[in-house]
């Protein structure tokens, strides 16, 4: 039954249990009393299931008492919901009969990170990032179009060689979309082309989003970088370190949130994608990975780890690889940060991200699972395997060469071909990221099980995230972070986390680590392909991004191929070359313009000098002329005649008669005008003629 008009003033929440038992849970009705005035009331009965949605504030009966809670998951049968109580942060499965609902949806309040909202100034050109090739402006962005076409050709060759199913590359510079290229397929089996709205797996690029969420919590005063993790997760209070000899010793210092965000906590990583563990360092996590996988594949198994809270409890029992704050080691640290955010905010990680970051930023396709209605845009995930070429192919390549020469030729040509093997399930019913199949553990670091986990997103969504960071925490007039907080996120934090200046990410000099990912630092041994100040990160599924504040650009690339790092490197190299070529061409054009202006200026100076020289020669010639000649031939001076007066008739003067003897005032004014119109040198010659006897 629909809600009557006018009854929208207030709503009194009544438990659905007060209605009585319904014939079917899915047809349960809730009687809600609405007050549209102080005297009159309207009572309606509507289906309870139509009122429920994820993130809704409700009152649920948990145990023997009614408590405030938030809906975190609904189910197909719609006869129960999963809720989390606000007091104690515990998860419960509650039947609809024990749920109190509110008919009117709560008002949407503006979301601001600081408690005093910071309003960004209105942009003249809104930064609504529309990824369309028609919107690309490479010349306005300062990129050479020819170089970018060559870069696209190099990336397309990877797809044609079966090194990747498809790819997308995005470049944004100087406030405009500079480059966009989509090539190949997002799903080889279904022949779905790659597009800017194709949904891909982020894996470790989820860490960047969780780091920004942690920065929001720091701005809200919920925790600080120097806080101990055990303050929020007590299980991390007594950590142990396993030495190379296999002995367990107590940790010398506690793990801080700064250690988690910079991967200096001493934690490690286990094998991914079902691979075999590489030594004991990865083997210690295998059991927990299997138990986390059971939560998705066999949720009824008593060994299954089903929540992030339970996973952190079990994870804290495992020993550390090194003392906290001593070295950089890539790890599950951001998954622990996700749990800290849940404890301090009182919300599930996905709810907090949606309310504070993804929603305000307009990242409409980003989340921990893919809705089934978006399956048509879901990309596959592949792994490149090297397969030896068939013998007949090798013999055809070597031709008629025989012996060692033929073998060397075959070796030089490289008799290896690539084959793409799909990792995720190709069917919607069994795909590991679809709603209903996704992992229940909200892994903010990427994945804590064999394959699934982490956020999914699109190139269009993640481009908005990169642009927000490039613009110091705001986008489209919505400020998410303070500029000083963004500066903190971008600064190399390894010296602060370890107390040493010689600790580098990946043990590579010049590569530091900020709170978002790697950052290049000024160093003599810095790789030539890197630039000081640029920062970014990547994911296991061939996703990567880079921001360069100095050059004012960000770039983003997706290749859908596990462990692919070359796509972003080729794109970054091409962008820098395009900038360099454009700048050189612009400099040459500027120099040519300056040269033209100089030539024009030189020509003008030459003409002026020639005119001055001619005047000097004429003056010198007039000075050398005898006075008698000056009197006899005054016409050679070419003095411009004065304008005759209309009132006084002109009279021809006799030879040798001075004009000063003319009594008329008109003739004297004519003489003054004539003197004013001639050059100074010629005026002096005229005076000499006039004064001659």
C-alpha positions as CSV (number, residue, x, y, z in Angstrom):
1,X,0.0,0.0,0.0
2,X,1.5,3.3,-0.9
3,X,2.1,6.1,1.5
4,X,-0.7,8.7,1.7
5,X,0.2,12.3,0.6
6,X,0.6,14.8,3.4
7,X,1.7,12.3,6.0
8,X,5.3,13.2,5.9
9,X,5.8,15.4,9.0
10,X,7.1,12.9,11.5
11,X,7.3,9.1,11.8
12,X,7.0,7.0,14.9
13,X,9.0,3.8,14.6
14,X,7.1,0.7,15.8
15,X,8.5,-2.8,15.9
16,X,7.2,-5.1,13.2
17,X,6.5,-7.6,15.9
18,X,3.6,-5.5,17.1
19,X,1.8,-6.2,13.9
20,X,1.5,-9.9,14.5
21,X,2.6,-12.9,12.6
22,X,2.2,-12.9,8.9
23,X,1.5,-15.8,6.6
24,X,4.9,-15.4,4.9
25,X,8.0,-13.6,6.0
26,X,8.3,-12.0,2.6
27,X,4.8,-10.6,2.9
28,X,5.2,-9.3,6.4
29,X,3.6,-5.9,7.0
30,X,4.7,-3.1,9.3
31,X,2.1,-0.8,10.8
32,X,3.6,2.7,10.9
33,X,1.9,5.6,12.7
34,X,2.5,9.0,10.9
35,X,1.7,12.4,12.5
36,X,0.9,15.1,10.0
37,X,-0.4,17.4,12.8
38,X,-0.8,17.4,16.5
39,X,-4.4,16.4,16.4
40,X,-4.7,14.0,13.4
41,X,-2.9,10.7,12.8
42,X,-2.7,8.5,9.7
43,X,-2.0,4.8,10.0
44,X,-0.8,2.7,7.0
45,X,0.4,-0.8,6.5
46,X,3.2,-1.4,4.0
47,X,5.6,-4.3,3.3
48,X,8.7,-4.3,5.6
49,X,11.0,-5.5,2.9
50,X,10.3,-2.4,0.8
51,X,11.7,-0.2,3.6
52,X,15.1,-1.9,4.1
53,X,18.3,-0.9,2.5
54,X,22.0,-1.3,3.3
55,X,23.3,1.5,5.6
56,X,19.8,2.2,7.1
57,X,19.6,3.2,10.7
58,X,17.1,1.0,12.5
59,X,16.2,-0.4,15.9
60,X,16.7,-4.2,16.2
61,X,16.0,-6.7,18.9
62,X,19.3,-8.3,19.6
63,X,19.0,-10.8,22.5
64,X,16.6,-9.5,25.1
65,X,16.8,-5.8,24.4
66,X,16.2,-3.4,21.6
67,X,19.3,-1.6,20.3
68,X,20.2,1.0,17.7
69,X,21.8,-0.7,14.7
70,X,22.7,-0.3,11.1
71,X,21.7,-2.7,8.3
72,X,24.9,-4.1,6.6
73,X,23.4,-6.8,4.3
74,X,20.0,-7.8,3.0
75,X,19.2,-11.3,1.6
76,X,17.3,-12.7,-1.3
77,X,14.6,-14.3,0.8
78,X,14.1,-11.0,2.7
79,X,13.0,-12.7,5.8
80,X,16.0,-11.5,7.8
81,X,18.8,-9.0,7.6
82,X,22.4,-8.7,9.0
83,X,22.8,-5.7,11.3
84,X,25.6,-4.2,13.4
85,X,24.8,-2.7,16.8
86,X,26.1,0.8,17.4
87,X,26.8,-0.1,21.1
88,X,29.6,-2.6,21.1
89,X,29.9,-3.0,17.3
90,X,28.7,-6.6,17.1
91,X,27.1,-8.2,14.1
92,X,23.8,-10.0,14.3
93,X,21.3,-11.7,12.0
94,X,17.9,-10.5,12.9
95,X,14.5,-11.6,11.5
96,X,12.2,-9.0,10.2
97,X,9.8,-9.5,13.1
98,X,12.5,-8.0,15.3
99,X,13.2,-4.9,13.2
100,X,11.8,-1.4,13.8
101,X,11.6,0.6,10.6
102,X,11.0,4.2,9.8
103,X,8.8,5.0,6.9
104,X,10.3,8.3,5.8
105,X,13.9,8.1,4.7
106,X,16.3,10.2,6.7
107,X,17.4,13.5,5.3
108,X,20.7,13.5,3.5
109,X,23.2,15.6,5.3
110,X,26.2,17.1,3.6
111,X,29.3,15.1,4.2
112,X,32.4,17.0,5.2
113,X,35.6,15.6,6.5
114,X,36.6,18.2,9.1
115,X,34.0,19.0,11.7
116,X,34.1,22.6,10.4
117,X,33.4,22.0,6.7
118,X,35.9,23.6,4.3
119,X,34.3,24.9,1.2
120,X,36.4,24.9,-1.9
121,X,36.2,28.0,-4.2
122,X,34.0,27.5,-7.2
123,X,35.9,26.4,-10.2
124,X,35.6,28.4,-13.4
125,X,35.8,25.2,-15.4
126,X,34.2,22.3,-13.4
127,X,36.4,19.3,-13.1
128,X,33.7,16.8,-14.0
129,X,35.9,14.2,-15.7
130,X,34.2,12.8,-18.7
131,X,36.2,10.1,-20.3
132,X,35.4,10.4,-24.0
133,X,37.9,10.6,-26.9
134,X,36.0,13.6,-28.3
135,X,37.0,15.5,-25.1
136,X,40.8,14.9,-25.5
137,X,42.9,18.0,-25.9
138,X,46.5,16.9,-26.2
139,X,47.8,20.2,-27.5
140,X,46.1,22.2,-24.8
141,X,47.5,19.8,-22.3
142,X,51.0,20.2,-23.7
143,X,51.4,16.7,-25.2
144,X,52.7,15.8,-28.6
145,X,49.9,13.9,-30.4
146,X,52.3,12.0,-32.6
147,X,54.3,10.6,-29.7
148,X,51.1,9.6,-27.9
149,X,50.0,7.7,-31.1
150,X,53.3,5.9,-31.0
151,X,52.8,5.0,-27.4
152,X,49.3,3.7,-28.2
153,X,50.9,1.5,-30.9
154,X,53.4,0.1,-28.5
155,X,50.6,-0.8,-26.0
156,X,48.4,-2.2,-28.8
157,X,51.2,-4.5,-29.8
158,X,51.0,-6.1,-26.3
159,X,47.4,-6.9,-26.8
160,X,48.0,-8.2,-30.4
161,X,50.8,-10.5,-29.0
162,X,48.4,-12.0,-26.4
163,X,50.2,-10.5,-23.5
164,X,47.0,-8.8,-22.3
165,X,43.3,-9.1,-23.3
166,X,42.8,-5.4,-23.5
167,X,43.9,-2.1,-21.9
168,X,42.8,1.4,-21.2
169,X,45.1,4.4,-20.6
170,X,44.1,7.8,-19.3
171,X,46.2,11.0,-19.1
172,X,44.9,14.3,-17.5
173,X,47.1,17.4,-17.6
174,X,46.7,21.1,-17.0
175,X,43.0,20.8,-16.2
176,X,42.0,18.9,-19.4
177,X,41.7,15.3,-20.5
178,X,44.9,14.9,-22.6
179,X,44.7,11.3,-23.7
180,X,42.3,8.4,-23.7
181,X,42.8,5.0,-25.4
182,X,40.7,1.8,-25.1
183,X,41.9,-1.3,-27.0
184,X,41.1,-4.9,-26.9
185,X,38.5,-6.8,-24.8
186,X,37.5,-6.5,-21.2
187,X,36.2,-10.1,-21.3
188,X,37.7,-12.4,-24.0
189,X,35.1,-15.1,-23.6
190,X,32.1,-12.8,-24.0
191,X,33.9,-10.4,-26.4
192,X,33.1,-7.4,-24.4
193,X,35.2,-4.4,-25.5
194,X,37.3,-2.4,-23.1
195,X,35.6,0.8,-22.1
196,X,36.1,3.6,-19.4
197,X,33.2,2.1,-17.4
198,X,34.5,-1.5,-17.4
199,X,34.6,-2.7,-13.8
200,X,38.0,-4.2,-12.8
201,X,39.6,-5.5,-9.6
202,X,41.8,-3.0,-7.8
203,X,43.5,-5.3,-5.4
204,X,46.4,-3.3,-3.8
205,X,45.1,0.0,-5.3
206,X,42.4,-0.4,-2.6
207,X,45.1,0.6,-0.1
208,X,45.2,4.1,-1.5
209,X,41.5,4.6,-0.9
210,X,41.7,3.2,2.6
211,X,44.7,5.6,3.4
212,X,42.5,8.6,2.4
213,X,39.8,7.2,4.7
214,X,42.3,7.0,7.5
215,X,43.4,10.6,6.8
216,X,39.7,11.6,7.2
217,X,39.6,9.9,10.6
218,X,42.7,11.7,11.6
219,X,41.1,15.1,10.7
220,X,38.1,14.1,12.8
221,X,40.4,13.4,15.7
222,X,39.6,9.7,16.0
223,X,43.2,8.6,15.9
224,X,46.7,9.8,15.1
225,X,49.7,8.3,13.3
226,X,51.6,7.8,16.6
227,X,48.8,5.8,18.3
228,X,49.4,2.2,19.1
229,X,47.4,-0.3,17.2
230,X,46.7,-2.2,20.4
231,X,44.7,0.8,21.6
232,X,42.0,-0.2,19.1
233,X,42.7,-3.8,18.5
234,X,43.9,-5.3,21.9
235,X,45.1,-8.5,20.2
236,X,48.2,-6.6,18.8
237,X,49.4,-5.7,22.3
238,X,51.9,-8.6,22.7
239,X,53.4,-9.3,19.4
240,X,56.3,-11.7,18.8
241,X,59.1,-11.7,16.2
242,X,60.4,-14.8,14.5
243,X,64.1,-14.6,13.9
244,X,66.0,-16.2,11.0
245,X,67.0,-19.0,13.4
246,X,63.3,-19.8,14.1
247,X,63.2,-18.4,17.6
248,X,60.3,-16.3,18.9
249,X,61.3,-13.1,20.8
250,X,59.1,-10.3,22.1
251,X,58.7,-7.2,19.9
252,X,60.9,-4.4,21.2
253,X,58.3,-1.7,20.5
254,X,54.6,-1.6,19.8
255,X,53.1,-1.4,16.3
256,X,51.9,2.1,15.5
257,X,49.4,3.2,12.9
258,X,52.2,5.0,11.0
259,X,54.0,1.6,10.8
260,X,50.9,0.1,9.2
261,X,50.4,2.8,6.6
262,X,54.1,2.7,5.6
263,X,54.6,-1.1,5.7
264,X,57.2,-0.9,8.4
265,X,55.2,-2.9,11.0
266,X,57.1,-6.2,10.6
267,X,54.0,-7.9,9.1
268,X,54.2,-9.8,5.8
269,X,52.3,-11.3,2.9
270,X,51.2,-14.8,2.0
271,X,51.0,-16.4,-1.5
272,X,48.4,-15.0,-3.9
273,X,46.2,-16.5,-6.5
274,X,46.6,-20.0,-5.1
275,X,50.4,-20.1,-5.8
276,X,52.7,-22.2,-3.6
277,X,54.3,-20.4,-0.7
278,X,57.8,-19.1,-1.3
279,X,59.6,-20.2,1.8
280,X,58.6,-20.0,5.5
281,X,57.9,-16.3,5.3
282,X,54.8,-16.9,3.2
283,X,54.0,-20.4,4.5
284,X,53.0,-19.1,8.0
285,X,49.9,-17.3,6.4
286,X,48.7,-20.3,4.3
287,X,46.3,-21.6,7.0
288,X,44.7,-18.2,7.6
289,X,44.3,-17.7,3.8
290,X,42.5,-21.1,3.5
291,X,40.2,-20.3,6.5
292,X,39.4,-16.9,4.9
293,X,38.6,-18.6,1.6
294,X,36.1,-20.9,3.4
295,X,34.0,-17.9,4.4
296,X,33.2,-17.5,0.7
297,X,33.2,-21.1,-0.5
298,X,31.9,-22.9,2.6
299,X,30.4,-20.4,5.0
300,X,29.0,-23.1,7.2
301,X,32.4,-24.6,8.0
302,X,33.3,-23.9,11.6
303,X,36.9,-23.1,10.6
304,X,35.8,-20.3,8.4
305,X,36.9,-16.7,9.2
306,X,33.9,-14.6,8.2
307,X,34.5,-11.1,9.4
308,X,37.3,-8.5,9.4
309,X,37.2,-8.5,13.2
310,X,37.7,-12.2,13.4
311,X,40.5,-12.1,10.8
312,X,42.4,-9.5,12.7
313,X,42.1,-11.5,15.9
314,X,43.6,-14.6,14.1
315,X,46.2,-12.6,12.2
316,X,47.6,-11.1,15.4
317,X,48.5,-14.6,16.6
318,X,51.1,-14.9,13.8
319,X,54.7,-13.8,14.5
320,X,56.3,-10.7,12.8
321,X,59.1,-10.9,10.3
322,X,61.1,-8.1,11.9
323,X,61.0,-5.6,14.7
324,X,58.4,-2.9,14.1
325,X,59.9,0.3,12.6
326,X,63.1,-1.2,11.3
327,X,62.6,-2.1,7.6
328,X,60.1,-1.8,4.8
329,X,58.2,-5.0,4.0
330,X,55.0,-5.2,1.9
331,X,52.3,-6.6,4.0
332,X,48.6,-7.0,5.1
333,X,49.0,-3.8,7.1
334,X,46.2,-1.9,5.3
335,X,43.7,-4.7,6.1
336,X,44.4,-4.0,9.8
337,X,44.0,-0.2,9.1
338,X,40.5,-1.0,7.8
339,X,39.6,-2.6,11.1
340,X,41.0,0.4,13.0
341,X,38.6,2.6,11.0
342,X,35.7,0.3,11.8
343,X,36.5,0.5,15.6
344,X,37.0,4.2,15.7
345,X,34.0,5.2,13.5
346,X,31.6,2.6,14.7
347,X,30.7,1.7,11.1
348,X,31.6,-1.1,8.7
349,X,34.5,-0.2,6.4
350,X,32.3,-0.3,3.3
351,X,29.6,1.9,4.9
352,X,32.2,4.5,6.0
353,X,33.9,4.6,2.6
354,X,30.5,5.1,0.8
355,X,29.4,7.9,3.1
356,X,32.6,9.8,3.4
357,X,34.6,9.2,0.2
358,X,33.1,7.2,-2.6
359,X,29.7,8.9,-2.5
360,X,30.8,12.6,-2.3
361,X,33.5,11.9,-4.9
362,X,31.1,10.5,-7.4
363,X,32.7,7.0,-7.6
364,X,29.5,5.3,-8.5
365,X,30.9,1.9,-9.5
366,X,33.4,1.4,-6.7
367,X,32.7,-1.1,-3.9
368,X,33.6,-4.4,-2.4
369,X,31.3,-6.3,-4.7
370,X,29.7,-6.0,-8.1
371,X,25.9,-5.8,-8.3
372,X,24.5,-8.4,-10.6
373,X,22.9,-5.7,-12.9
374,X,26.4,-4.5,-13.7
375,X,27.6,-7.9,-14.9
376,X,27.5,-6.7,-18.5
377,X,30.3,-4.2,-17.7
378,X,32.4,-6.6,-15.6
379,X,35.9,-7.3,-16.9
380,X,37.7,-10.6,-16.6
381,X,41.0,-11.2,-14.9
382,X,43.8,-13.1,-16.7
383,X,47.3,-14.4,-16.1
384,X,49.9,-14.6,-18.8
385,X,51.7,-17.9,-19.1
386,X,54.7,-18.7,-21.3
387,X,54.1,-21.6,-23.6
388,X,56.9,-23.1,-25.8
389,X,56.2,-22.9,-29.5
390,X,55.3,-26.0,-31.4
391,X,58.1,-27.8,-33.2
392,X,56.8,-27.1,-36.6
393,X,56.5,-23.4,-35.8
394,X,60.1,-23.3,-34.6
395,X,61.3,-25.1,-37.7
396,X,59.4,-22.7,-39.9
397,X,61.0,-19.8,-38.2
398,X,64.6,-21.1,-38.6
399,X,64.1,-22.0,-42.3
400,X,66.7,-24.2,-43.9
401,X,69.4,-23.4,-41.4
402,X,70.8,-26.4,-39.7
403,X,73.2,-27.3,-36.9
404,X,74.3,-24.8,-34.3
405,X,73.6,-21.8,-36.5
406,X,70.0,-22.7,-36.8
407,X,69.7,-23.3,-33.0
408,X,71.3,-19.9,-32.3
409,X,68.9,-18.2,-34.8
410,X,65.9,-19.9,-33.1
411,X,67.2,-18.8,-29.7
412,X,67.7,-15.2,-30.9
413,X,64.2,-15.1,-32.3
414,X,62.7,-16.3,-29.0
415,X,60.7,-19.5,-29.4
416,X,58.2,-18.6,-26.7
417,X,54.6,-17.6,-27.1
418,X,52.2,-16.2,-24.5
419,X,48.8,-17.7,-23.5
420,X,46.2,-15.9,-21.4
421,X,44.5,-18.0,-18.7
422,X,41.5,-16.7,-17.0
423,X,41.7,-16.5,-13.2
424,X,38.2,-15.5,-12.1
425,X,35.0,-17.5,-13.0
426,X,33.6,-16.6,-16.4
427,X,30.0,-17.3,-15.3
428,X,27.9,-14.8,-13.4
429,X,26.5,-17.4,-11.1
430,X,30.0,-18.4,-9.8
431,X,32.1,-15.2,-10.3
432,X,34.0,-14.4,-7.1
433,X,33.2,-10.7,-7.0
434,X,29.5,-10.7,-7.8
435,X,27.0,-9.8,-5.1
436,X,26.2,-12.9,-3.1
437,X,29.5,-14.6,-4.1
438,X,32.0,-12.0,-2.8
439,X,34.2,-12.5,0.2
440,X,32.5,-11.3,3.4
441,X,35.8,-10.0,4.8
442,X,36.2,-6.3,3.8
443,X,39.9,-6.4,2.8
444,X,41.0,-2.8,2.5
445,X,44.5,-4.0,1.5
446,X,43.3,-6.0,-1.5
447,X,42.8,-9.7,-0.6
448,X,43.2,-11.9,2.5
449,X,42.2,-15.1,0.8
450,X,43.3,-17.1,-2.3
451,X,41.8,-14.9,-5.0
452,X,38.9,-12.6,-4.1
453,X,38.8,-9.4,-2.1
454,X,39.5,-5.7,-2.3
455,X,37.6,-3.0,-4.1
456,X,36.4,-3.0,-7.7
457,X,36.2,0.2,-9.7
458,X,36.4,1.7,-13.2
459,X,38.8,4.0,-15.0
460,X,36.2,6.8,-14.8
461,X,35.9,6.4,-11.0
462,X,39.5,6.1,-10.2
463,X,40.4,9.0,-12.4
464,X,38.3,11.2,-10.1
465,X,40.2,9.9,-7.1
466,X,43.6,10.7,-8.8
467,X,42.3,14.2,-9.8
468,X,41.1,14.9,-6.3
469,X,44.7,14.2,-4.9
470,X,46.2,16.3,-7.7
471,X,44.0,19.2,-6.7
472,X,45.0,19.0,-3.0
473,X,41.8,17.3,-1.6
474,X,38.9,18.8,-3.6
475,X,37.0,18.1,-6.8
476,X,34.0,19.8,-8.3
477,X,33.8,22.2,-5.4
478,X,33.6,19.4,-2.8
479,X,36.5,19.4,-0.4
480,X,37.3,16.0,1.1
481,X,40.6,16.7,2.8
482,X,42.5,19.8,4.0
483,X,45.5,20.8,1.7
484,X,47.9,20.2,4.6
485,X,46.5,16.7,5.1
486,X,47.1,15.9,1.5
487,X,50.7,17.2,1.9
488,X,51.1,14.8,4.8
489,X,49.8,12.0,2.6
490,X,52.3,12.7,-0.1
491,X,55.5,13.1,2.0
492,X,58.0,10.3,2.3
493,X,57.3,8.8,5.8
494,X,60.0,6.1,5.9
495,X,62.4,8.4,7.9
496,X,59.7,9.1,10.4
497,X,58.6,5.5,10.7
498,X,62.1,4.0,11.1
499,X,64.2,6.9,12.4
500,X,66.7,6.3,9.6
501,X,67.4,8.0,6.2
502,X,68.6,5.0,4.4
503,X,65.5,2.9,4.4
504,X,63.9,2.6,0.9
505,X,60.9,0.7,-0.5
506,X,61.9,-2.4,-2.4
507,X,65.5,-1.7,-1.1
508,X,65.9,0.7,-4.1
509,X,67.6,4.0,-3.4
510,X,65.4,7.0,-4.2
511,X,62.1,5.2,-3.8
512,X,60.4,6.3,-0.6
513,X,57.0,5.5,0.7
514,X,54.2,7.9,1.7
515,X,50.8,7.1,3.1
516,X,49.4,6.4,-0.4
517,X,52.2,4.4,-2.1
518,X,55.7,4.9,-3.4
519,X,57.1,8.4,-3.9
520,X,60.3,9.3,-5.8
521,X,62.9,11.1,-3.7
522,X,65.9,13.2,-4.9
523,X,68.8,10.8,-4.8
524,X,71.9,10.3,-7.0
525,X,70.9,6.7,-7.7
526,X,67.3,7.5,-8.6
527,X,66.2,5.6,-11.7
528,X,66.3,7.9,-14.8
529,X,62.7,6.9,-15.6
530,X,61.5,8.4,-12.3
531,X,61.1,12.1,-11.3
532,X,61.4,13.4,-7.8
533,X,58.0,14.2,-6.3
534,X,55.9,11.8,-8.4
535,X,53.9,9.2,-6.5
536,X,51.5,6.4,-7.2
537,X,50.8,2.7,-6.7
538,X,49.5,-0.3,-8.5
539,X,47.5,-3.5,-8.1
540,X,48.0,-7.2,-8.8
541,X,45.5,-7.2,-11.7
542,X,47.6,-5.0,-13.9
543,X,46.2,-1.7,-12.6
544,X,48.5,1.3,-11.8
545,X,48.4,5.1,-11.5
546,X,50.9,7.9,-11.1
547,X,50.5,11.6,-10.1
548,X,53.2,14.2,-10.9
549,X,52.5,17.5,-9.2
550,X,55.4,19.3,-10.8
551,X,54.2,18.5,-14.4
552,X,50.6,18.7,-13.3
553,X,49.4,15.4,-14.6
554,X,48.1,12.0,-13.6
555,X,48.0,8.8,-15.6
556,X,46.1,5.6,-15.2
557,X,46.3,2.3,-16.9
558,X,44.4,-1.0,-16.7
559,X,45.6,-4.2,-18.5
560,X,43.6,-6.9,-16.6
561,X,46.7,-9.1,-16.5
562,X,48.1,-10.3,-13.2
563,X,51.5,-9.0,-12.1
564,X,51.8,-6.7,-15.2
565,X,54.0,-3.7,-14.5
566,X,55.1,-2.8,-17.9
567,X,51.9,-1.2,-19.2
568,X,52.2,1.7,-16.8
569,X,55.9,2.1,-17.4
570,X,55.4,2.3,-21.2
571,X,52.6,4.8,-20.8
572,X,54.6,6.9,-18.3
573,X,57.6,6.9,-20.6
574,X,55.5,7.9,-23.5
575,X,53.8,10.8,-21.6
576,X,57.1,12.2,-20.5
577,X,58.5,12.0,-24.1
578,X,55.3,13.6,-25.4
579,X,55.8,16.5,-22.9
580,X,59.5,16.8,-23.8
581,X,58.8,16.9,-27.6
582,X,56.0,19.4,-27.2
583,X,58.1,21.6,-25.0
584,X,61.1,21.5,-27.5
585,X,58.8,22.2,-30.4
586,X,57.2,25.1,-28.5
587,X,60.7,26.4,-27.6
588,X,61.8,26.2,-31.3
589,X,58.6,28.1,-32.3
590,X,59.3,30.7,-29.7
591,X,62.9,31.1,-30.8
592,X,61.7,31.4,-34.4
593,X,59.3,34.1,-33.4
594,X,61.9,36.0,-31.4
595,X,64.3,35.7,-34.4
596,X,61.6,37.2,-36.7
597,X,61.0,40.0,-34.3
598,X,64.7,40.7,-34.1
599,X,65.0,40.8,-37.9
600,X,62.1,43.3,-38.1
601,X,63.7,45.4,-35.4
602,X,67.1,45.3,-37.2
603,X,65.5,46.3,-40.4
604,X,63.8,49.2,-38.8
605,X,67.1,50.3,-37.2
606,X,68.8,50.1,-40.5
607,X,66.2,52.3,-42.2
608,X,66.5,54.8,-39.4
609,X,70.3,54.9,-39.7
610,X,70.0,55.4,-43.5
611,X,67.6,58.2,-43.1
612,X,69.8,59.9,-40.5
613,X,72.8,59.5,-42.7
614,X,71.0,61.0,-45.6
615,X,69.9,64.0,-43.5
616,X,73.5,64.5,-42.4
617,X,74.8,64.4,-45.9
618,X,72.2,67.0,-47.0
619,X,73.0,69.2,-44.1
620,X,76.7,69.0,-44.8
621,X,76.1,69.8,-48.5
622,X,74.1,72.9,-47.5
623,X,76.8,74.1,-45.2
624,X,79.5,73.8,-47.9
625,X,77.4,75.8,-50.5
626,X,78.6,79.5,-50.9
627,X,76.1,82.2,-49.8
628,X,75.9,83.6,-53.3
629,X,74.8,80.2,-54.6
630,X,72.3,79.9,-51.8
631,X,70.8,83.3,-52.9
632,X,70.7,82.5,-56.6
633,X,69.1,79.1,-56.2
634,X,66.8,79.0,-53.2
635,X,64.5,76.6,-55.0
636,X,67.0,73.7,-54.6
637,X,66.2,73.6,-50.9
638,X,62.8,72.3,-51.7
639,X,61.1,74.2,-49.0
640,X,57.4,73.4,-49.0
641,X,55.4,76.4,-50.1
642,X,53.0,78.0,-47.7
643,X,49.3,77.8,-48.2
644,X,48.1,80.9,-50.0
645,X,45.5,83.0,-48.1
646,X,42.1,83.4,-49.6
647,X,41.8,87.0,-48.4
648,X,45.1,88.4,-49.5
649,X,46.1,87.9,-53.1
650,X,49.5,86.4,-53.7
651,X,52.1,88.8,-55.2
652,X,55.3,87.6,-56.9
653,X,58.3,89.0,-55.1
654,X,61.3,90.4,-57.0
655,X,64.6,88.6,-56.9
656,X,66.5,89.4,-53.8
657,X,63.5,90.9,-51.9
658,X,63.3,89.8,-48.4
659,X,60.0,88.3,-47.1
660,X,60.5,90.2,-43.8
661,X,59.8,93.4,-45.7
662,X,56.2,92.3,-46.3
663,X,53.9,94.4,-44.1
664,X,51.1,91.8,-44.1
665,X,50.6,89.7,-41.0
666,X,49.3,86.8,-43.1
667,X,52.6,86.5,-44.8
668,X,54.4,86.3,-41.5
669,X,52.2,83.5,-40.3
670,X,52.8,81.7,-43.5
671,X,56.5,82.0,-42.9
672,X,56.1,80.6,-39.3
673,X,54.2,77.6,-40.6
674,X,56.8,77.0,-43.3
675,X,59.5,77.1,-40.8
676,X,57.6,74.7,-38.5
677,X,57.1,72.2,-41.3
678,X,60.8,71.9,-42.3
679,X,63.6,70.3,-40.5
680,X,65.8,72.3,-38.1
681,X,68.8,72.2,-40.5
682,X,66.7,73.4,-43.4
683,X,65.2,76.2,-41.2
684,X,68.7,77.5,-40.5
685,X,69.5,77.5,-44.3
686,X,66.2,79.4,-44.9
687,X,67.2,82.0,-42.3
688,X,70.6,82.5,-44.0
689,X,68.8,83.1,-47.3
690,X,66.4,85.6,-45.7
691,X,69.3,87.5,-44.1
692,X,71.4,87.6,-47.2
693,X,72.0,91.1,-48.7
